[in-house]
Amino acid sequence: MTDPNTEQLIERFVGALRPVVPLISVWAHGSLAGGDYQPGRSDLDLIAVVGRPCTEAEERRLGELHQALVGGVACASKLHCGYPAVTEVDDPGHRHLTWAHEELMRRPVTPVTRRELHDFGRVLYGPPPAGVLPPVTDGQLADFVVQDLENFWLPALDHPEWWTRDIWIDLGLLTLARAATTLRDGRLITKADALGVLTEMGAPADVVEDIRQRRYGVPAPVTEQWITRRAELALTFLRSGIRQVVLNGGVSR
């Protein structure tokens, strides 16, 4: 599921964490744990549970640790890690210290991440999620998915300039397909599976293939005309698709 460079990075990272914070567990989620990891393309999504909230000095040392990795290890820029304290993991809305996109911030460990960890999380250090992290009910998962579509993705459609970027095309369409599947039958699916769901949902074939090649193939050079056309196709599909999925799935269970 990974490659030697990724495994070496993970081993180095976990080893470097232990003297910096009161470490309890380190887990992988996302594609690294779910079997869809693409070396050099996928993010490394990790959670490091600590015994108490980090001090200011520990936060500073964590930032320095991550910056050193980014400066010296291939693919370290894609390593993201949340640092929830074991005393705070019961609250899915609590914003924990997190390293992502090469900076420290605070954000929650979402119900989707929690469900991934329980269903197929990869243990890198310490006890597994089942003994530390409260489970996520189907209703909690569904409510979060609907709120994410309503509160983040629908408003994002009002910014067409964002959708000329690959990252918005990829995440927007794949998130919709994965949300639709979760709301329909409670499953979490990989990005590879989501491409098939997009086809079933009637997504523009050219846009789906564009995403597929960027993640799994060799993307061809693109023109400004295609970037503009791709954004138009994606926005038209997402406007109707998100509303339909929210309408069908927005009831707590």
N, C-alpha and C positions, 0 to 999 in steps of 0.2 A: 504493500500500500504506500510505502514511501521509498526513498532512495538513500544511499549511504550519506550524502551530504545533509539531508534532513535529519536522519537519525543522529548524526554527530552533533548537529546544532541542538537538538532536543536534549541530548545527554549533557552537553556543555552548559546549556541554559539551566537545567535542573540542578546540576552541581554548583553553579554559581549562585543560585537562589538560596541554598541552604544556610550559608553563613550570614545572609543579609536580613532575612525575615524569619519569624517563628513558623516555619512551613509545616503544614499538616498533610496536604495532598496536592498533587498536580495531575490534572486530567486533560485529555484532548477531546474536542467535539468537532462538529463540522465535517468537512470532507476528509480530514486526517483520520478521524475515527470511523466515518461511515463508508469507507471503501471507494471514494471517488476522488482521492487526492491526486493532483497533477503537479509533479515537481516543477518549481519555477513559475507556476501559474496560480496555484491555490494558496490561500492564506493558511497559516498555522494557527488555529484557534485553540487557545489553552485557558484553563482556569486553575489558579493556584490558591488554595484555601489556606488562610493564615490563622494563627491562634488568637489574634486580637487585631484591631485596626492598626495600620502602620503609623509609626511616628513620622514627624517631618524629616528627621535624619534618615530613616529607612526609605521614605519616598524619594529623597534625593539620591540615595545609593541605588535604588531600583532604576531611576532614570539614567544614571551613569552606566549601570549594567547593560541596559537595553541599547543605549547609544554606542557602547563599546562593541556589542555584538553586531549592530548594523554596520559599524565601520570596519569590522574584521571578518565577518562570516557571510558566505553566500546565502541568499534567501532570507537572512535575518530581518530584513525590512518588512517581510510578510508575517512575522511573528507578532500575534496579538495575545495579550494575557490579562485577564481580570484577577483581582486580588481581594475577593470577599473574605471578611473575617467570619470565623465559624459561629460567632455569637450573633451575626447579622444575616445569615443565609436564609432564615425563615421568611424574610420579607422579599418577595420577588420584585418589588418596586424600589428597593433601596439602591442607591447609586454608589457603587463600589469603585475604589481606585482601579484604574485600567490603563494599560499601555496599548495604544492602537494608533496606526498611521504615524508612527515615530514620535509620539508625544504622550504624556500622562494626562488623563482625563478621568471623569467619573461617570459611570453608566451602570445600569442594572444587569444582573444575570437574568435574561428574559425567560419566560416560560418555555419558549422553543429551545433555547440552550439547555435548560433544565431537563426537558424531555429527552433531548439528544443524549445528555450525559447518562440518564437512567437507562435508556434503551440500548445504546451502543457506545457509550463513552469509553475511551481508552485510558487505562490507569498508567501513569508514568512514574508516580511516586506516591507512597502512602496508601491509606484505605480507599476503597471504591466509593462512588457517589452514594450508593444505597445506604451506607452507614452514616452519612454526613449531611446530605442534601435532601430536604423534604420532597416527596413526590409531587407531580403536577397532575391534576385531574383533567379529564377530557374537556370539561367546561371551562376551566382556567385557560387551557391551551386555545380553545376555540375563541374565547373572548379576546385574548391577546391578538390572535391573528386578524380578527375583524377590526379591532382598534388600530392595528398597524396599517391596514389598508385604508381605513377611513381617515386617520389622523396624520399619516405621513405620506402615503403614496398618492391618494387622491389630490391633496394640495400640491404635491410635486408636479402634477400634470399641468398646473397653471404657470409653469416656468419652462416653456418649450426650448429655451436656449440650453438648459441642462441636458436635454435628450440628444444633443449632437455628440455626447461623450459615450464611449464604449461602456463604461462602468454603469451608467444609468440604464442603458438598453439591456445589458446583461442582468443586472439585479432586478430591475423592474419586471421584466417578463418572467424570469425564473421564480421570483417571489410570488407572483400571481399564481403560477401553476402549482407551486408547492402549497400555497394557502388553500387553493381550491381542493387539492387532494386531502389535506388535513381536515378541512371542514366537512368533506364528504364522508370520510371513513376513519379519521383519527390518525392516519399514518403520516410519518415524516419521510420524505423521499429525497433522493440525491438530485443534483443538478442534471445529471445524465437522464434520469427518469423524467425530470421536469420538462426536458426538451420534447419527449414523446407526448406528455400531457398537453403542452402548448399546441402541438399539431392537432390533437383531438379537440382542442378548444377553438380551432380555426384561426390560430395566429398566422400572420403573413409568413409564407414558407421561406421567402428570401431572408427575412429577419431571423427566423429560427436557424437557418443554415449559417447565417453570419455569426450568431452566438456559438453554434457548434464548432465551427472552424477555429474561432478564437480560443476556445477552451480545449479542444481535443485535436485539432488539425493544424494546418499551416494557413493562416489567413492571407488572402490575396490583398494587394494594394487597393485602396479605396479612393474614390473621387469625392469631391465636395458635393457633387450632385447626389451621389448615393447616400452620403451622411445626412443630407437634408431630407431626402425621400425616406430613409430609414426612420428618422425621427417622426415624420408625419404618420407613417404606417404604425409605428409602435404606439404613439399617442392615441390614434383612433381606436386601435385594438384595446388598449388599457382602459380608456374611458368607459367603454361598454363592459369590458370584462370585469373590472373591479366592482362596478356597481352591481353586476349580476351576481358575482360571488358573495358580496356583502349581503345582498338581498336574500340569497338562499341560505347563508350560513350564519347570519347575525343573531341567532337565538341561543342563549346559554342553555347548557344541558346539565 
